[in-house]
Amino acid sequence: MVKIDLNCDMGESFGAYQMGNDAEVLKFITSANIACGYHAGDPSVMRKTVHLALESGTAIGAHPGFPDLAGFGRRNMKVSEEEAYDLTLYQIGALYGFVKAQGGTLQHVKPHGALYNVAVKDEKLAGAIAKAVYDLDPELILFGLSGGELIRAGKHVGLKTASEVFADRTYQPDGSLTPRSESNALIEDDDQAVQQVVRMVKEGVVRDVNGKDISIEADTVCIHGDGAHALAFAEKIHQRLREENIAIQSLR
């Protein structure tokens, strides 16, 4: 049977944390990427989100990003390899502490936003991130865009890796995501997004913006939890994958 992990970004609120979508979306995913305070989240939110994930039996991952609260981590920042290593290790370590304090185990690391996107093509930045993950815990799984430098860097240092695909994003001919600054970056139609996921998982292909199929490897699918219909979409994609006889389970 074909298997897939469903991941979603979590804990991206501040202060008086409203569980809202996070608590409900957790019912339909298998891996939660929890913000570590740099692009979103704070210590209280991290603790509460870890609790929710453990309570639901969802695997937990750290979601480190650039130190850019105002820009939600989606603006590129010029950092050295050393700075990339430090900011990654710092954030993973913070979430690692909350997970361990509550008796859980950290499963993976998935960089956020601009940090993730730059690491798709920047070999040196990807290497610094992968080294930080490995140095903290070589058993952690590194998530990265299918075919990108982060996957290669993770394998190079000896990490387990998970090639990630996106449900609601369009793809360029080289396999990269269409930048959010472009009008066609997001797939607004839920049925189209679900069909894209089914093809990526079962056929190993995705249709690019030019209408051509390109090869892709799918170990985990990202569904975004901050959209207007996030919960409904999570439920819909979960149901459709079941109907397609695709097993939904975490990577561990």
N, C-alpha and C positions, 0 to 999 in steps of 0.2 A: 504493500500500500504506500502511496505517495504521502510524505509527511511535510509539514511546514510549521514554523514558529510564527506567531503573530505578536509583534511588538508595538508599543505605543509610548509616547512621551508623557511623563506624569510629574506631578508636584511642581507645576510652573506658576503657582500662585505665591502670594506674600501675606505675612501677618496673620490676620484673622482668617484662617484657612477654611474655605467652604469645600467640603468633600465632593459635592456635585457630581460632575461627569466622571471624575477619576474612580470613585467607588463603584459606579455602575459599569463603566467601560472595562474594569478589571475582570468582570464576569465573562468577558468574551475574548480576552487576550491571554497569552502564555508568558510574555516577558514585558516587564515595565522598566522604562528608562527614566530614572529619577534625577531631576535637575539638582545640581550640587551647589547652587548659590551664586554662581558667576553670571549666568545669563538670566536666571530666574530661580525662585525658591529661596528659602532661608532655613536656619536650623530647625525651627518648629515644624515647618512644612515638610522638611526632609524626614523628620522623626515620624510624623503622622502618616506620610505616604508610605514609608517602609512598613509601618504597622498594617495599613490597609492591604498592601501587597502580600505580606506574610499571612494575614487573615484569609485572603482569598486563594492562597496557594500559588500565587504568580511568581515566577522567577524574577529576580531583581538585578538591574544593571545600573551602573553609574553613567550619567549623561553630562560630561564636562563640556564647557564651552568657553569662548572668549569672555574676559571680564567686561561685559557690555550690557548692563541691565536696561539702559535706556533704549538700546537697539535690539533687545531680546536676542543678543548673540548672533544676529544675522548680518552684521557689518564686518567686513574683513579688517583685521588688525595685523600690522606687520610685526611679527615676533621672531626672535632667534630660535634656533633649535633648543638651546638651553632653557629659554623662557617657555617654550611649548612643553618641554619635559616637566618643568616645575609646575606650571599651572594645571597640567593633566594629573600629575601625581598628587598634588594638593587636594584637588576636588574629589578624586577617587578615594583618597584616604579619608576624607570627611564622611562620605557616604558609607564607606566600609565600616567606620566606627559605629554609625547608627544601626547598620544591619547586624553587626556582631553583638552589640549591646542588647538587641532584641532576640538573639538566638538564631539568627538567620545566616545564610551564606550568599555572598555576592556571586552572581553567575557571569556577568559580562560588563563590557564597557562599550558605549556607543557615543562618540563625539557628537556635539550638537551644532546645527546651523553652519555658520561660516567656517568654523574650525573643521567640521566634517568635510565641507565642500572643497576647501583648500587642500586638505589631506588626500582628496581623491586623485589629485594630479601632482602634488608636491612631494617628491620622494623623501626629501630631508625632513619635512614636517611630519610626514607619516611615520618615518623612522623614529623620531623623537617621541611621538605619542605611543607607538608600539613598545618602545623601550621602557617608558614609564609604567605601562600596564604590566609588562613582564617583570619588572623589578619589584613591583608591589606584590604580585601573585601570579606566577606563571601558569596557574590553572584557570585564570580568567579567560573568557572568550572575547575576542575583539570583533565588533561589528564594523563593517565597512561596505561602501557601495560595490556591488558586483563588478569585477573587472578593474577596480581602482587600486591606487598605490597603497592604501591602508591595508588592504587584504594581503598584498605582496609583502609589506613591511612586517605584518604580524606573523606570517609564515616564516619569514627570514629569521626572526628572533626566537622562534619556537613556540609561538602561541597557537592555540586553536582559534580559527577564524570562522565567521559566519557572513556569507555574502548576502547583502541586503538589497531588497527591491522595494519600490514604493507604489502603493495602491493608487494614490491620487495625483501623481506627478507625471508629466510628459518627459520623453527621452529624446536626446539628441542622437544623431547617427553614430557618434563615437561611444555611446552607452552612458554618457553623463546626463545628469538631470538638467532640464531647461531652467535657467536662472529665474528666480522668483520675480525679478524685475521685468520679465517679458510677459506679455498678456496671455500667452498660451501655456504658462508654466503649470497651472493646476487643472485637473480634470474635475469639472463641476458636476457632471452627471454620475450619480452613484452606480447605476447599472454598467456604465462604461468602465468605471474604475474596478468594479468587481470582475467584469469579464477580462480586464487586463491582468488582474491577479491570477485568475484561473489559467490563463495562457502561460504566464510566466512560470507558474508552479508545475503545470502538467506538460507543457511543450518546450519550456526553456527558451522562449522567445518573447520579445515585446515589440510593438509597432512604434517606430520613431515618428518624429514630427513630419517627416516626408512621406509617411505611409509605407515604409519598408520594414520588414521584420529583421531584427538583429538578435543575436544569441545573448542569453543572459543566464546567470546561475542564481537560483533562489533558495537560500537556507532559511531566511526570515523575511517577513513582509512588514513594512512600517505602515501603520494607519495612524493618522494624526488625531489627537484627542482634543484639539482646541478649536475645531470648526463648529459651525452652527448646528450641524446634524451629526456630530461625532458619534454619539451613542447609537443613534439609529443605523449609522453606517457600520459600526463595529458589529452590531447584531446581525445586520444583513450579510456582511461578508462571512461571518462565522457560520451562518446558516447555509450559505451557498457552497462553501468549502465542504461542509458535511454532505451536502447533496451530491457533490462531485466525488465523494469517497476519498477525500483528502484528510488525513489525520492531522489534527491541530495539537501540537505538543511543544513544550519548551526544549531547548537544545540539550539540556541535561536530563 
